[in-house]
Amino acid sequence: MTGKNKGICHSCRRPGHYLSACPKKQQCPVCGNEFVKWMEVEKKSANIGRLFFCCSSNCGYFKWSDENLNGAYDVGESSGVSAGSPTAKDEIEELSRIFKIFAQIRTTRCRNIGKRHHS
């Protein structure tokens, strides 16, 4: 019998890729050296089928998934930088660039509308 953790990404629990290639993988909030795994208890116990988070380097980080609605991190807790994801600064800079482009488009359109009304 194949385990429930086989053939899926140990970061996002989706098929098609593995932890090493996951765009959503996050650094461990305890050690920061490795990534958080999202696993399912397979051992016959009171917790069989229950999902949990742990560190891929076995540093001791552990949280039950159903007790942490924010995912692997508690409110205010951060992973630093998620691998493959832009930082908050990158996202702010990108939004700023987009708003400047929209402002330029609006200014150009307003000028063109003004020219049509005065012609």
C-alpha positions in Angstrom: 0.0 0.0 0.0 1.4 3.4 -1.0 1.5 6.0 1.7 -0.5 9.1 1.6 2.7 11.2 1.5 4.0 9.5 -1.7 3.7 11.1 -5.1 2.8 14.6 -3.8 4.6 17.8 -2.9 5.5 17.8 0.8 5.1 21.6 0.9 1.7 22.2 -0.7 0.4 18.6 -0.9 -0.4 18.8 -4.6 0.7 16.3 -7.2 2.9 17.2 -10.2 6.0 18.4 -8.4 8.0 17.8 -5.2 9.2 20.0 -2.4 12.5 21.0 -4.1 10.5 22.5 -7.0 7.5 23.9 -5.1 6.9 27.6 -5.7 5.1 27.8 -2.3 7.8 26.3 -0.1 8.6 28.2 3.0 11.7 28.3 5.2 11.5 26.8 8.6 10.6 29.5 11.2 12.8 27.8 13.8 16.1 27.0 12.0 15.7 28.9 8.7 18.1 26.4 7.1 15.6 24.1 5.5 11.9 24.1 4.4 8.6 23.3 6.1 7.0 20.0 5.1 3.2 19.4 5.3 2.7 15.7 6.1 0.0 13.3 7.0 0.3 10.9 9.9 0.3 7.4 8.4 1.2 5.4 11.5 -1.7 3.7 13.2 -2.4 5.9 16.2 -5.0 8.3 17.6 -3.7 10.9 15.1 -3.8 8.8 11.9 -4.8 10.9 8.9 -4.0 14.1 10.8 -1.9 16.7 8.9 1.1 18.4 10.5 4.0 20.8 9.7 7.6 19.9 10.4 11.1 20.9 9.3 12.8 19.0 6.5 16.1 19.1 8.5 14.4 17.6 11.7 15.4 20.7 13.8 12.4 20.1 16.1 9.8 22.4 14.5 6.4 20.8 14.6 2.8 22.1 14.5 -0.5 20.4 13.8 -2.1 21.8 10.7 -5.7 21.8 12.1 -4.6 23.9 15.1 -2.9 26.5 13.0 -5.3 28.2 10.6 -2.5 30.5 9.4 -0.6 27.5 8.0 2.9 26.8 9.1 3.3 30.2 10.8 1.5 31.8 13.7 0.2 35.4 13.4 3.3 37.7 13.4 5.6 34.8 12.7 7.6 34.9 9.5 9.7 32.6 7.4 11.9 35.4 6.2 11.8 34.9 2.5 9.8 32.2 0.9 11.8 30.4 -1.8 10.7 31.4 -5.3 8.4 34.1 -4.0 8.9 37.9 -4.2 9.7 39.7 -1.0 7.2 42.3 0.3 9.6 45.0 -0.9 9.6 43.5 -4.4 5.8 43.4 -4.4 5.5 47.1 -3.2 8.0 48.2 -5.9 6.0 46.3 -8.5 2.7 47.8 -7.4 4.3 51.3 -7.4 5.5 50.7 -11.0 2.0 49.5 -12.0 0.3 52.6 -10.4 2.7 54.9 -12.2 1.9 53.3 -15.6 -1.9 53.6 -14.9 -1.4 57.3 -14.0 0.5 57.9 -17.2 -2.3 56.1 -19.2 -5.0 58.2 -17.4 -3.1 61.4 -18.0 -2.7 60.6 -21.7 -6.4 59.6 -22.1 -7.5 62.8 -20.3 -5.3 64.9 -22.7 -6.8 63.0 -25.7 -10.3 63.5 -24.5 -9.7 67.2 -24.0 -8.3 67.6 -27.5 -11.4 66.0 -29.0 -13.7 68.3 -27.1 -11.8 71.5 -28.1 -11.5 70.5 -31.8 
